[in-house]
Amino acid sequence: APKSTAQMLKQQGFKGRRAMLAIPASQTLMQNLEVSTSEGLDIGLQVEAHLRDRLNIDPTRMVIRHFETGASQGGGANEVVCLAAPRDVVIAHLNLARQMKLDVVGMHSVPQVIIKAFGRFQQRGDDAQRSVAFLDIGAATTTLVIAHGERMVFTKSIQAAGDQMIKHHAKAR
């Protein structure tokens, strides 16, 4: 795969070695959760405890990022978006980039990339904080991202996407 990807980049006229990587949505856990706002409780540790206790996921085997979205409607808690990818998946992407002699300058999840790519289109005056929903229909998964301006407030990975739609449409015909 490294040679074919490198050849594709060369054929498309890409120059330079700096690369920003995105972990595929199908390999990313996207979880919206509430954490306590009590003083002294670390949000990162609460997110890890949620993964371990409620989802039976070992947080030491994951690369985890969390984003506070604001106070929950019930009060006493903050809503948080948790994005996590298996550490071995992240390392595999980094190794592939290294084999291609790329200089990785960052790695993000699909929801972050969507907001960075399209969030700037709504930054005009009063529209800068409006709610916008982004829907990314991939081959294996569909990603829904809701943002207020450039602040992610909700994300969900849906296990239905382009490949299934094509098969369903073909079967119907």
mmCIF file of the C-alpha atoms, coordinates in Angstrom:
data_MODEL
# 
_entry.id   MODEL 
# 
loop_
_atom_site.group_PDB 
_atom_site.id 
_atom_site.type_symbol 
_atom_site.label_atom_id 
_atom_site.label_alt_id 
_atom_site.label_comp_id 
_atom_site.label_asym_id 
_atom_site.label_entity_id 
_atom_site.label_seq_id 
_atom_site.pdbx_PDB_ins_code 
_atom_site.Cartn_x 
_atom_site.Cartn_y 
_atom_site.Cartn_z 
_atom_site.occupancy 
_atom_site.B_iso_or_equiv 
_atom_site.pdbx_formal_charge 
_atom_site.auth_seq_id 
_atom_site.auth_comp_id 
_atom_site.auth_asym_id 
_atom_site.auth_atom_id 
_atom_site.pdbx_PDB_model_num 
ATOM 1   C CA . ALA A 1 1   ? 0.000   0.000  0.000   1.00 0.00 ? 1   ALA A CA 1 
ATOM 2   C CA . PRO A 1 2   ? 2.762   2.555  0.703   1.00 0.00 ? 2   PRO A CA 1 
ATOM 3   C CA . LYS A 1 3   ? 4.093   2.390  -2.851  1.00 0.00 ? 3   LYS A CA 1 
ATOM 4   C CA . SER A 1 4   ? 0.672   2.670  -4.457  1.00 0.00 ? 4   SER A CA 1 
ATOM 5   C CA . THR A 1 5   ? -0.280  5.603  -2.216  1.00 0.00 ? 5   THR A CA 1 
ATOM 6   C CA . ALA A 1 6   ? 3.044   7.307  -2.885  1.00 0.00 ? 6   ALA A CA 1 
ATOM 7   C CA . GLN A 1 7   ? 2.553   6.786  -6.628  1.00 0.00 ? 7   GLN A CA 1 
ATOM 8   C CA . MET A 1 8   ? -0.967  8.236  -6.432  1.00 0.00 ? 8   MET A CA 1 
ATOM 9   C CA . LEU A 1 9   ? 0.298   11.320 -4.604  1.00 0.00 ? 9   LEU A CA 1 
ATOM 10  C CA . LYS A 1 10  ? 3.005   11.818 -7.209  1.00 0.00 ? 10  LYS A CA 1 
ATOM 11  C CA . GLN A 1 11  ? 0.569   11.359 -10.127 1.00 0.00 ? 11  GLN A CA 1 
ATOM 12  C CA . GLN A 1 12  ? -1.774  13.954 -8.631  1.00 0.00 ? 12  GLN A CA 1 
ATOM 13  C CA . GLY A 1 13  ? 1.031   16.511 -8.454  1.00 0.00 ? 13  GLY A CA 1 
ATOM 14  C CA . PHE A 1 14  ? 1.301   16.787 -4.689  1.00 0.00 ? 14  PHE A CA 1 
ATOM 15  C CA . LYS A 1 15  ? 4.518   18.428 -3.598  1.00 0.00 ? 15  LYS A CA 1 
ATOM 16  C CA . GLY A 1 16  ? 6.286   18.319 -0.258  1.00 0.00 ? 16  GLY A CA 1 
ATOM 17  C CA . ARG A 1 17  ? 6.335   15.784 2.517   1.00 0.00 ? 17  ARG A CA 1 
ATOM 18  C CA . ARG A 1 18  ? 4.169   17.408 5.220   1.00 0.00 ? 18  ARG A CA 1 
ATOM 19  C CA . ALA A 1 19  ? 0.971   15.456 5.877   1.00 0.00 ? 19  ALA A CA 1 
ATOM 20  C CA . MET A 1 20  ? -2.065  15.750 8.113   1.00 0.00 ? 20  MET A CA 1 
ATOM 21  C CA . LEU A 1 21  ? -3.629  12.359 8.857   1.00 0.00 ? 21  LEU A CA 1 
ATOM 22  C CA . ALA A 1 22  ? -7.240  11.531 9.671   1.00 0.00 ? 22  ALA A CA 1 
ATOM 23  C CA . ILE A 1 23  ? -8.256  8.350  11.451  1.00 0.00 ? 23  ILE A CA 1 
ATOM 24  C CA . PRO A 1 24  ? -11.182 6.797  9.518   1.00 0.00 ? 24  PRO A CA 1 
ATOM 25  C CA . ALA A 1 25  ? -14.573 7.198  11.184  1.00 0.00 ? 25  ALA A CA 1 
ATOM 26  C CA . SER A 1 26  ? -15.064 3.431  11.033  1.00 0.00 ? 26  SER A CA 1 
ATOM 27  C CA . GLN A 1 27  ? -12.034 3.052  13.346  1.00 0.00 ? 27  GLN A CA 1 
ATOM 28  C CA . THR A 1 28  ? -13.011 5.820  15.776  1.00 0.00 ? 28  THR A CA 1 
ATOM 29  C CA . LEU A 1 29  ? -15.244 5.564  18.816  1.00 0.00 ? 29  LEU A CA 1 
ATOM 30  C CA . MET A 1 30  ? -17.480 8.636  19.036  1.00 0.00 ? 30  MET A CA 1 
ATOM 31  C CA . GLN A 1 31  ? -19.274 8.910  22.361  1.00 0.00 ? 31  GLN A CA 1 
ATOM 32  C CA . ASN A 1 32  ? -21.307 11.777 23.803  1.00 0.00 ? 32  ASN A CA 1 
ATOM 33  C CA . LEU A 1 33  ? -21.461 11.696 27.580  1.00 0.00 ? 33  LEU A CA 1 
ATOM 34  C CA . GLU A 1 34  ? -22.037 13.727 30.731  1.00 0.00 ? 34  GLU A CA 1 
ATOM 35  C CA . VAL A 1 35  ? -19.327 14.237 33.340  1.00 0.00 ? 35  VAL A CA 1 
ATOM 36  C CA . SER A 1 36  ? -19.547 15.760 36.796  1.00 0.00 ? 36  SER A CA 1 
ATOM 37  C CA . THR A 1 37  ? -18.692 19.419 37.259  1.00 0.00 ? 37  THR A CA 1 
ATOM 38  C CA . SER A 1 38  ? -17.649 18.903 40.888  1.00 0.00 ? 38  SER A CA 1 
ATOM 39  C CA . GLU A 1 39  ? -14.443 20.673 41.829  1.00 0.00 ? 39  GLU A CA 1 
ATOM 40  C CA . GLY A 1 40  ? -11.379 18.488 41.810  1.00 0.00 ? 40  GLY A CA 1 
ATOM 41  C CA . LEU A 1 41  ? -12.729 15.863 39.390  1.00 0.00 ? 41  LEU A CA 1 
ATOM 42  C CA . ASP A 1 42  ? -10.570 15.629 36.276  1.00 0.00 ? 42  ASP A CA 1 
ATOM 43  C CA . ILE A 1 43  ? -12.682 15.411 33.100  1.00 0.00 ? 43  ILE A CA 1 
ATOM 44  C CA . GLY A 1 44  ? -10.103 13.240 31.322  1.00 0.00 ? 44  GLY A CA 1 
ATOM 45  C CA . LEU A 1 45  ? -10.152 10.711 34.151  1.00 0.00 ? 45  LEU A CA 1 
ATOM 46  C CA . GLN A 1 46  ? -13.965 10.688 34.123  1.00 0.00 ? 46  GLN A CA 1 
ATOM 47  C CA . VAL A 1 47  ? -13.951 10.008 30.376  1.00 0.00 ? 47  VAL A CA 1 
ATOM 48  C CA . GLU A 1 48  ? -11.508 7.125  30.876  1.00 0.00 ? 48  GLU A CA 1 
ATOM 49  C CA . ALA A 1 49  ? -13.667 5.718  33.696  1.00 0.00 ? 49  ALA A CA 1 
ATOM 50  C CA . HIS A 1 50  ? -16.734 5.902  31.420  1.00 0.00 ? 50  HIS A CA 1 
ATOM 51  C CA . LEU A 1 51  ? -14.922 3.951  28.689  1.00 0.00 ? 51  LEU A CA 1 
ATOM 52  C CA . ARG A 1 52  ? -13.708 1.339  31.173  1.00 0.00 ? 52  ARG A CA 1 
ATOM 53  C CA . ASP A 1 53  ? -16.832 0.937  33.325  1.00 0.00 ? 53  ASP A CA 1 
ATOM 54  C CA . ARG A 1 54  ? -19.697 1.465  30.871  1.00 0.00 ? 54  ARG A CA 1 
ATOM 55  C CA . LEU A 1 55  ? -18.264 0.415  27.529  1.00 0.00 ? 55  LEU A CA 1 
ATOM 56  C CA . ASN A 1 56  ? -15.739 -2.201 28.748  1.00 0.00 ? 56  ASN A CA 1 
ATOM 57  C CA . ILE A 1 57  ? -12.905 -0.520 26.830  1.00 0.00 ? 57  ILE A CA 1 
ATOM 58  C CA . ASP A 1 58  ? -9.375  -0.378 28.221  1.00 0.00 ? 58  ASP A CA 1 
ATOM 59  C CA . PRO A 1 59  ? -8.457  3.329  27.981  1.00 0.00 ? 59  PRO A CA 1 
ATOM 60  C CA . THR A 1 60  ? -4.725  2.518  28.056  1.00 0.00 ? 60  THR A CA 1 
ATOM 61  C CA . ARG A 1 61  ? -5.156  0.859  24.632  1.00 0.00 ? 61  ARG A CA 1 
ATOM 62  C CA . MET A 1 62  ? -6.793  3.965  23.135  1.00 0.00 ? 62  MET A CA 1 
ATOM 63  C CA . VAL A 1 63  ? -5.746  7.436  22.053  1.00 0.00 ? 63  VAL A CA 1 
ATOM 64  C CA . ILE A 1 64  ? -8.477  9.594  23.597  1.00 0.00 ? 64  ILE A CA 1 
ATOM 65  C CA . ARG A 1 65  ? -9.490  13.191 22.990  1.00 0.00 ? 65  ARG A CA 1 
ATOM 66  C CA . HIS A 1 66  ? -12.417 14.905 24.650  1.00 0.00 ? 66  HIS A CA 1 
ATOM 67  C CA . PHE A 1 67  ? -14.150 18.191 23.946  1.00 0.00 ? 67  PHE A CA 1 
ATOM 68  C CA . GLU A 1 68  ? -16.364 20.005 26.421  1.00 0.00 ? 68  GLU A CA 1 
ATOM 69  C CA . THR A 1 69  ? -19.591 21.153 24.802  1.00 0.00 ? 69  THR A CA 1 
ATOM 70  C CA . GLY A 1 70  ? -21.133 22.978 27.770  1.00 0.00 ? 70  GLY A CA 1 
ATOM 71  C CA . ALA A 1 71  ? -23.437 22.389 30.688  1.00 0.00 ? 71  ALA A CA 1 
ATOM 72  C CA . SER A 1 72  ? -26.035 19.649 30.394  1.00 0.00 ? 72  SER A CA 1 
ATOM 73  C CA . GLN A 1 73  ? -29.707 20.541 30.555  1.00 0.00 ? 73  GLN A CA 1 
ATOM 74  C CA . GLY A 1 74  ? -30.121 18.903 33.967  1.00 0.00 ? 74  GLY A CA 1 
ATOM 75  C CA . GLY A 1 75  ? -27.333 20.981 35.512  1.00 0.00 ? 75  GLY A CA 1 
ATOM 76  C CA . GLY A 1 76  ? -24.508 19.670 37.675  1.00 0.00 ? 76  GLY A CA 1 
ATOM 77  C CA . ALA A 1 77  ? -22.768 18.069 34.710  1.00 0.00 ? 77  ALA A CA 1 
ATOM 78  C CA . ASN A 1 78  ? -20.945 19.002 31.542  1.00 0.00 ? 78  ASN A CA 1 
ATOM 79  C CA . GLU A 1 79  ? -21.593 17.415 28.200  1.00 0.00 ? 79  GLU A CA 1 
ATOM 80  C CA . VAL A 1 80  ? -18.464 16.061 26.579  1.00 0.00 ? 80  VAL A CA 1 
ATOM 81  C CA . VAL A 1 81  ? -17.720 14.570 23.176  1.00 0.00 ? 81  VAL A CA 1 
ATOM 82  C CA . CYS A 1 82  ? -15.218 11.718 23.471  1.00 0.00 ? 82  CYS A CA 1 
ATOM 83  C CA . LEU A 1 83  ? -13.272 10.602 20.388  1.00 0.00 ? 83  LEU A CA 1 
ATOM 84  C CA . ALA A 1 84  ? -11.061 7.545  20.798  1.00 0.00 ? 84  ALA A CA 1 
ATOM 85  C CA . ALA A 1 85  ? -9.096  5.369  18.415  1.00 0.00 ? 85  ALA A CA 1 
ATOM 86  C CA . PRO A 1 86  ? -7.215  2.168  19.197  1.00 0.00 ? 86  PRO A CA 1 
ATOM 87  C CA . ARG A 1 87  ? -3.558  2.957  19.838  1.00 0.00 ? 87  ARG A CA 1 
ATOM 88  C CA . ASP A 1 88  ? -2.467  0.227  17.378  1.00 0.00 ? 88  ASP A CA 1 
ATOM 89  C CA . VAL A 1 89  ? -4.541  1.872  14.601  1.00 0.00 ? 89  VAL A CA 1 
ATOM 90  C CA . VAL A 1 90  ? -2.898  5.236  15.274  1.00 0.00 ? 90  VAL A CA 1 
ATOM 91  C CA . ILE A 1 91  ? 0.559   3.628  15.262  1.00 0.00 ? 91  ILE A CA 1 
ATOM 92  C CA . ALA A 1 92  ? -0.224  1.765  12.021  1.00 0.00 ? 92  ALA A CA 1 
ATOM 93  C CA . HIS A 1 93  ? -1.155  5.071  10.330  1.00 0.00 ? 93  HIS A CA 1 
ATOM 94  C CA . LEU A 1 94  ? 2.031   6.700  11.600  1.00 0.00 ? 94  LEU A CA 1 
ATOM 95  C CA . ASN A 1 95  ? 4.139   3.744  10.398  1.00 0.00 ? 95  ASN A CA 1 
ATOM 96  C CA . LEU A 1 96  ? 2.517   3.886  6.959   1.00 0.00 ? 96  LEU A CA 1 
ATOM 97  C CA . ALA A 1 97  ? 3.278   7.614  6.736   1.00 0.00 ? 97  ALA A CA 1 
ATOM 98  C CA . ARG A 1 98  ? 6.861   6.961  7.841   1.00 0.00 ? 98  ARG A CA 1 
ATOM 99  C CA . GLN A 1 99  ? 7.268   4.264  5.132   1.00 0.00 ? 99  GLN A CA 1 
ATOM 100 C CA . MET A 1 100 ? 6.079   6.841  2.591   1.00 0.00 ? 100 MET A CA 1 
ATOM 101 C CA . LYS A 1 101 ? 8.676   9.281  3.982   1.00 0.00 ? 101 LYS A CA 1 
ATOM 102 C CA . LEU A 1 102 ? 5.969   11.755 5.001   1.00 0.00 ? 102 LEU A CA 1 
ATOM 103 C CA . ASP A 1 103 ? 6.433   14.305 7.773   1.00 0.00 ? 103 ASP A CA 1 
ATOM 104 C CA . VAL A 1 104 ? 3.271   13.986 9.887   1.00 0.00 ? 104 VAL A CA 1 
ATOM 105 C CA . VAL A 1 105 ? 2.317   17.405 11.264  1.00 0.00 ? 105 VAL A CA 1 
ATOM 106 C CA . GLY A 1 106 ? -0.945  16.305 12.870  1.00 0.00 ? 106 GLY A CA 1 
ATOM 107 C CA . MET A 1 107 ? -3.538  13.610 13.250  1.00 0.00 ? 107 MET A CA 1 
ATOM 108 C CA . HIS A 1 108 ? -7.243  14.240 13.737  1.00 0.00 ? 108 HIS A CA 1 
ATOM 109 C CA . SER A 1 109 ? -10.551 12.415 13.782  1.00 0.00 ? 109 SER A CA 1 
ATOM 110 C CA . VAL A 1 110 ? -13.140 12.832 11.029  1.00 0.00 ? 110 VAL A CA 1 
ATOM 111 C CA . PRO A 1 111 ? -15.427 15.131 13.094  1.00 0.00 ? 111 PRO A CA 1 
ATOM 112 C CA . GLN A 1 112 ? -12.513 17.496 13.783  1.00 0.00 ? 112 GLN A CA 1 
ATOM 113 C CA . VAL A 1 113 ? -11.523 17.514 10.115  1.00 0.00 ? 113 VAL A CA 1 
ATOM 114 C CA . ILE A 1 114 ? -15.101 18.252 9.001   1.00 0.00 ? 114 ILE A CA 1 
ATOM 115 C CA . ILE A 1 115 ? -15.356 21.258 11.328  1.00 0.00 ? 115 ILE A CA 1 
ATOM 116 C CA . LYS A 1 116 ? -11.925 22.558 10.329  1.00 0.00 ? 116 LYS A CA 1 
ATOM 117 C CA . ALA A 1 117 ? -12.708 22.163 6.623   1.00 0.00 ? 117 ALA A CA 1 
ATOM 118 C CA . PHE A 1 118 ? -16.240 23.539 6.543   1.00 0.00 ? 118 PHE A CA 1 
ATOM 119 C CA . GLY A 1 119 ? -16.693 25.522 9.767   1.00 0.00 ? 119 GLY A CA 1 
ATOM 120 C CA . ARG A 1 120 ? -14.974 28.562 8.285   1.00 0.00 ? 120 ARG A CA 1 
ATOM 121 C CA . PHE A 1 121 ? -17.790 29.007 5.761   1.00 0.00 ? 121 PHE A CA 1 
ATOM 122 C CA . GLN A 1 122 ? -20.175 30.103 8.506   1.00 0.00 ? 122 GLN A CA 1 
ATOM 123 C CA . GLN A 1 123 ? -17.955 32.661 10.246  1.00 0.00 ? 123 GLN A CA 1 
ATOM 124 C CA . ARG A 1 124 ? -19.728 35.799 9.105   1.00 0.00 ? 124 ARG A CA 1 
ATOM 125 C CA . GLY A 1 125 ? -21.091 38.220 11.707  1.00 0.00 ? 125 GLY A CA 1 
ATOM 126 C CA . ASP A 1 126 ? -23.997 36.841 13.699  1.00 0.00 ? 126 ASP A CA 1 
ATOM 127 C CA . ASP A 1 127 ? -23.782 33.473 11.898  1.00 0.00 ? 127 ASP A CA 1 
ATOM 128 C CA . ALA A 1 128 ? -20.470 32.655 13.593  1.00 0.00 ? 128 ALA A CA 1 
ATOM 129 C CA . GLN A 1 129 ? -22.178 30.731 16.430  1.00 0.00 ? 129 GLN A CA 1 
ATOM 130 C CA . ARG A 1 130 ? -25.217 29.271 14.685  1.00 0.00 ? 130 ARG A CA 1 
ATOM 131 C CA . SER A 1 131 ? -25.860 25.538 14.842  1.00 0.00 ? 131 SER A CA 1 
ATOM 132 C CA . VAL A 1 132 ? -24.884 23.591 11.754  1.00 0.00 ? 132 VAL A CA 1 
ATOM 133 C CA . ALA A 1 133 ? -25.163 19.867 11.067  1.00 0.00 ? 133 ALA A CA 1 
ATOM 134 C CA . PHE A 1 134 ? -22.621 18.160 8.837   1.00 0.00 ? 134 PHE A CA 1 
ATOM 135 C CA . LEU A 1 135 ? -23.320 14.733 7.352   1.00 0.00 ? 135 LEU A CA 1 
ATOM 136 C CA . ASP A 1 136 ? -20.374 12.817 5.873   1.00 0.00 ? 136 ASP A CA 1 
ATOM 137 C CA . ILE A 1 137 ? -21.559 9.739  3.989   1.00 0.00 ? 137 ILE A CA 1 
ATOM 138 C CA . GLY A 1 138 ? -18.549 7.484  3.585   1.00 0.00 ? 138 GLY A CA 1 
ATOM 139 C CA . ALA A 1 139 ? -18.280 3.998  2.143   1.00 0.00 ? 139 ALA A CA 1 
ATOM 140 C CA . ALA A 1 140 ? -18.614 2.133  5.458   1.00 0.00 ? 140 ALA A CA 1 
ATOM 141 C CA . THR A 1 141 ? -19.959 4.698  7.936   1.00 0.00 ? 141 THR A CA 1 
ATOM 142 C CA . THR A 1 142 ? -21.856 7.963  7.992   1.00 0.00 ? 142 THR A CA 1 
ATOM 143 C CA . THR A 1 143 ? -20.663 10.627 10.414  1.00 0.00 ? 143 THR A CA 1 
ATOM 144 C CA . LEU A 1 144 ? -23.006 13.246 11.836  1.00 0.00 ? 144 LEU A CA 1 
ATOM 145 C CA . VAL A 1 145 ? -21.405 16.308 13.412  1.00 0.00 ? 145 VAL A CA 1 
ATOM 146 C CA . ILE A 1 146 ? -23.286 19.208 14.981  1.00 0.00 ? 146 ILE A CA 1 
ATOM 147 C CA . ALA A 1 147 ? -21.312 22.356 15.680  1.00 0.00 ? 147 ALA A CA 1 
ATOM 148 C CA . HIS A 1 148 ? -21.959 25.798 17.115  1.00 0.00 ? 148 HIS A CA 1 
ATOM 149 C CA . GLY A 1 149 ? -19.563 27.849 15.052  1.00 0.00 ? 149 GLY A CA 1 
ATOM 150 C CA . GLU A 1 150 ? -16.328 25.878 15.198  1.00 0.00 ? 150 GLU A CA 1 
ATOM 151 C CA . ARG A 1 151 ? -17.223 24.204 18.504  1.00 0.00 ? 151 ARG A CA 1 
ATOM 152 C CA . MET A 1 152 ? -18.284 20.564 18.214  1.00 0.00 ? 152 MET A CA 1 
ATOM 153 C CA . VAL A 1 153 ? -21.323 19.852 20.393  1.00 0.00 ? 153 VAL A CA 1 
ATOM 154 C CA . PHE A 1 154 ? -22.391 16.413 19.136  1.00 0.00 ? 154 PHE A CA 1 
ATOM 155 C CA . THR A 1 155 ? -21.096 13.646 16.911  1.00 0.00 ? 155 THR A CA 1 
ATOM 156 C CA . LYS A 1 156 ? -22.311 10.191 16.007  1.00 0.00 ? 156 LYS A CA 1 
ATOM 157 C CA . SER A 1 157 ? -20.993 7.448  13.774  1.00 0.00 ? 157 SER A CA 1 
ATOM 158 C CA . ILE A 1 158 ? -23.790 5.608  11.983  1.00 0.00 ? 158 ILE A CA 1 
ATOM 159 C CA . GLN A 1 159 ? -23.072 2.125  10.665  1.00 0.00 ? 159 GLN A CA 1 
ATOM 160 C CA . ALA A 1 160 ? -24.912 2.715  7.382   1.00 0.00 ? 160 ALA A CA 1 
ATOM 161 C CA . ALA A 1 161 ? -23.276 4.379  4.425   1.00 0.00 ? 161 ALA A CA 1 
ATOM 162 C CA . GLY A 1 162 ? -22.621 4.512  0.706   1.00 0.00 ? 162 GLY A CA 1 
ATOM 163 C CA . ASP A 1 163 ? -21.837 0.849  0.099   1.00 0.00 ? 163 ASP A CA 1 
ATOM 164 C CA . GLN A 1 164 ? -25.104 -0.226 1.726   1.00 0.00 ? 164 GLN A CA 1 
ATOM 165 C CA . MET A 1 165 ? -27.070 2.420  -0.181  1.00 0.00 ? 165 MET A CA 1 
ATOM 166 C CA . ILE A 1 166 ? -25.605 1.259  -3.481  1.00 0.00 ? 166 ILE A CA 1 
ATOM 167 C CA . LYS A 1 167 ? -26.425 -2.400 -2.723  1.00 0.00 ? 167 LYS A CA 1 
ATOM 168 C CA . HIS A 1 168 ? -29.964 -1.490 -1.658  1.00 0.00 ? 168 HIS A CA 1 
ATOM 169 C CA . HIS A 1 169 ? -30.509 0.662  -4.766  1.00 0.00 ? 169 HIS A CA 1 
ATOM 170 C CA . ALA A 1 170 ? -29.112 -2.073 -7.054  1.00 0.00 ? 170 ALA A CA 1 
ATOM 171 C CA . LYS A 1 171 ? -31.326 -4.694 -5.431  1.00 0.00 ? 171 LYS A CA 1 
ATOM 172 C CA . ALA A 1 172 ? -34.388 -2.455 -5.852  1.00 0.00 ? 172 ALA A CA 1 
ATOM 173 C CA . ARG A 1 173 ? -33.664 -2.049 -9.570  1.00 0.00 ? 173 ARG A CA 1 
# 
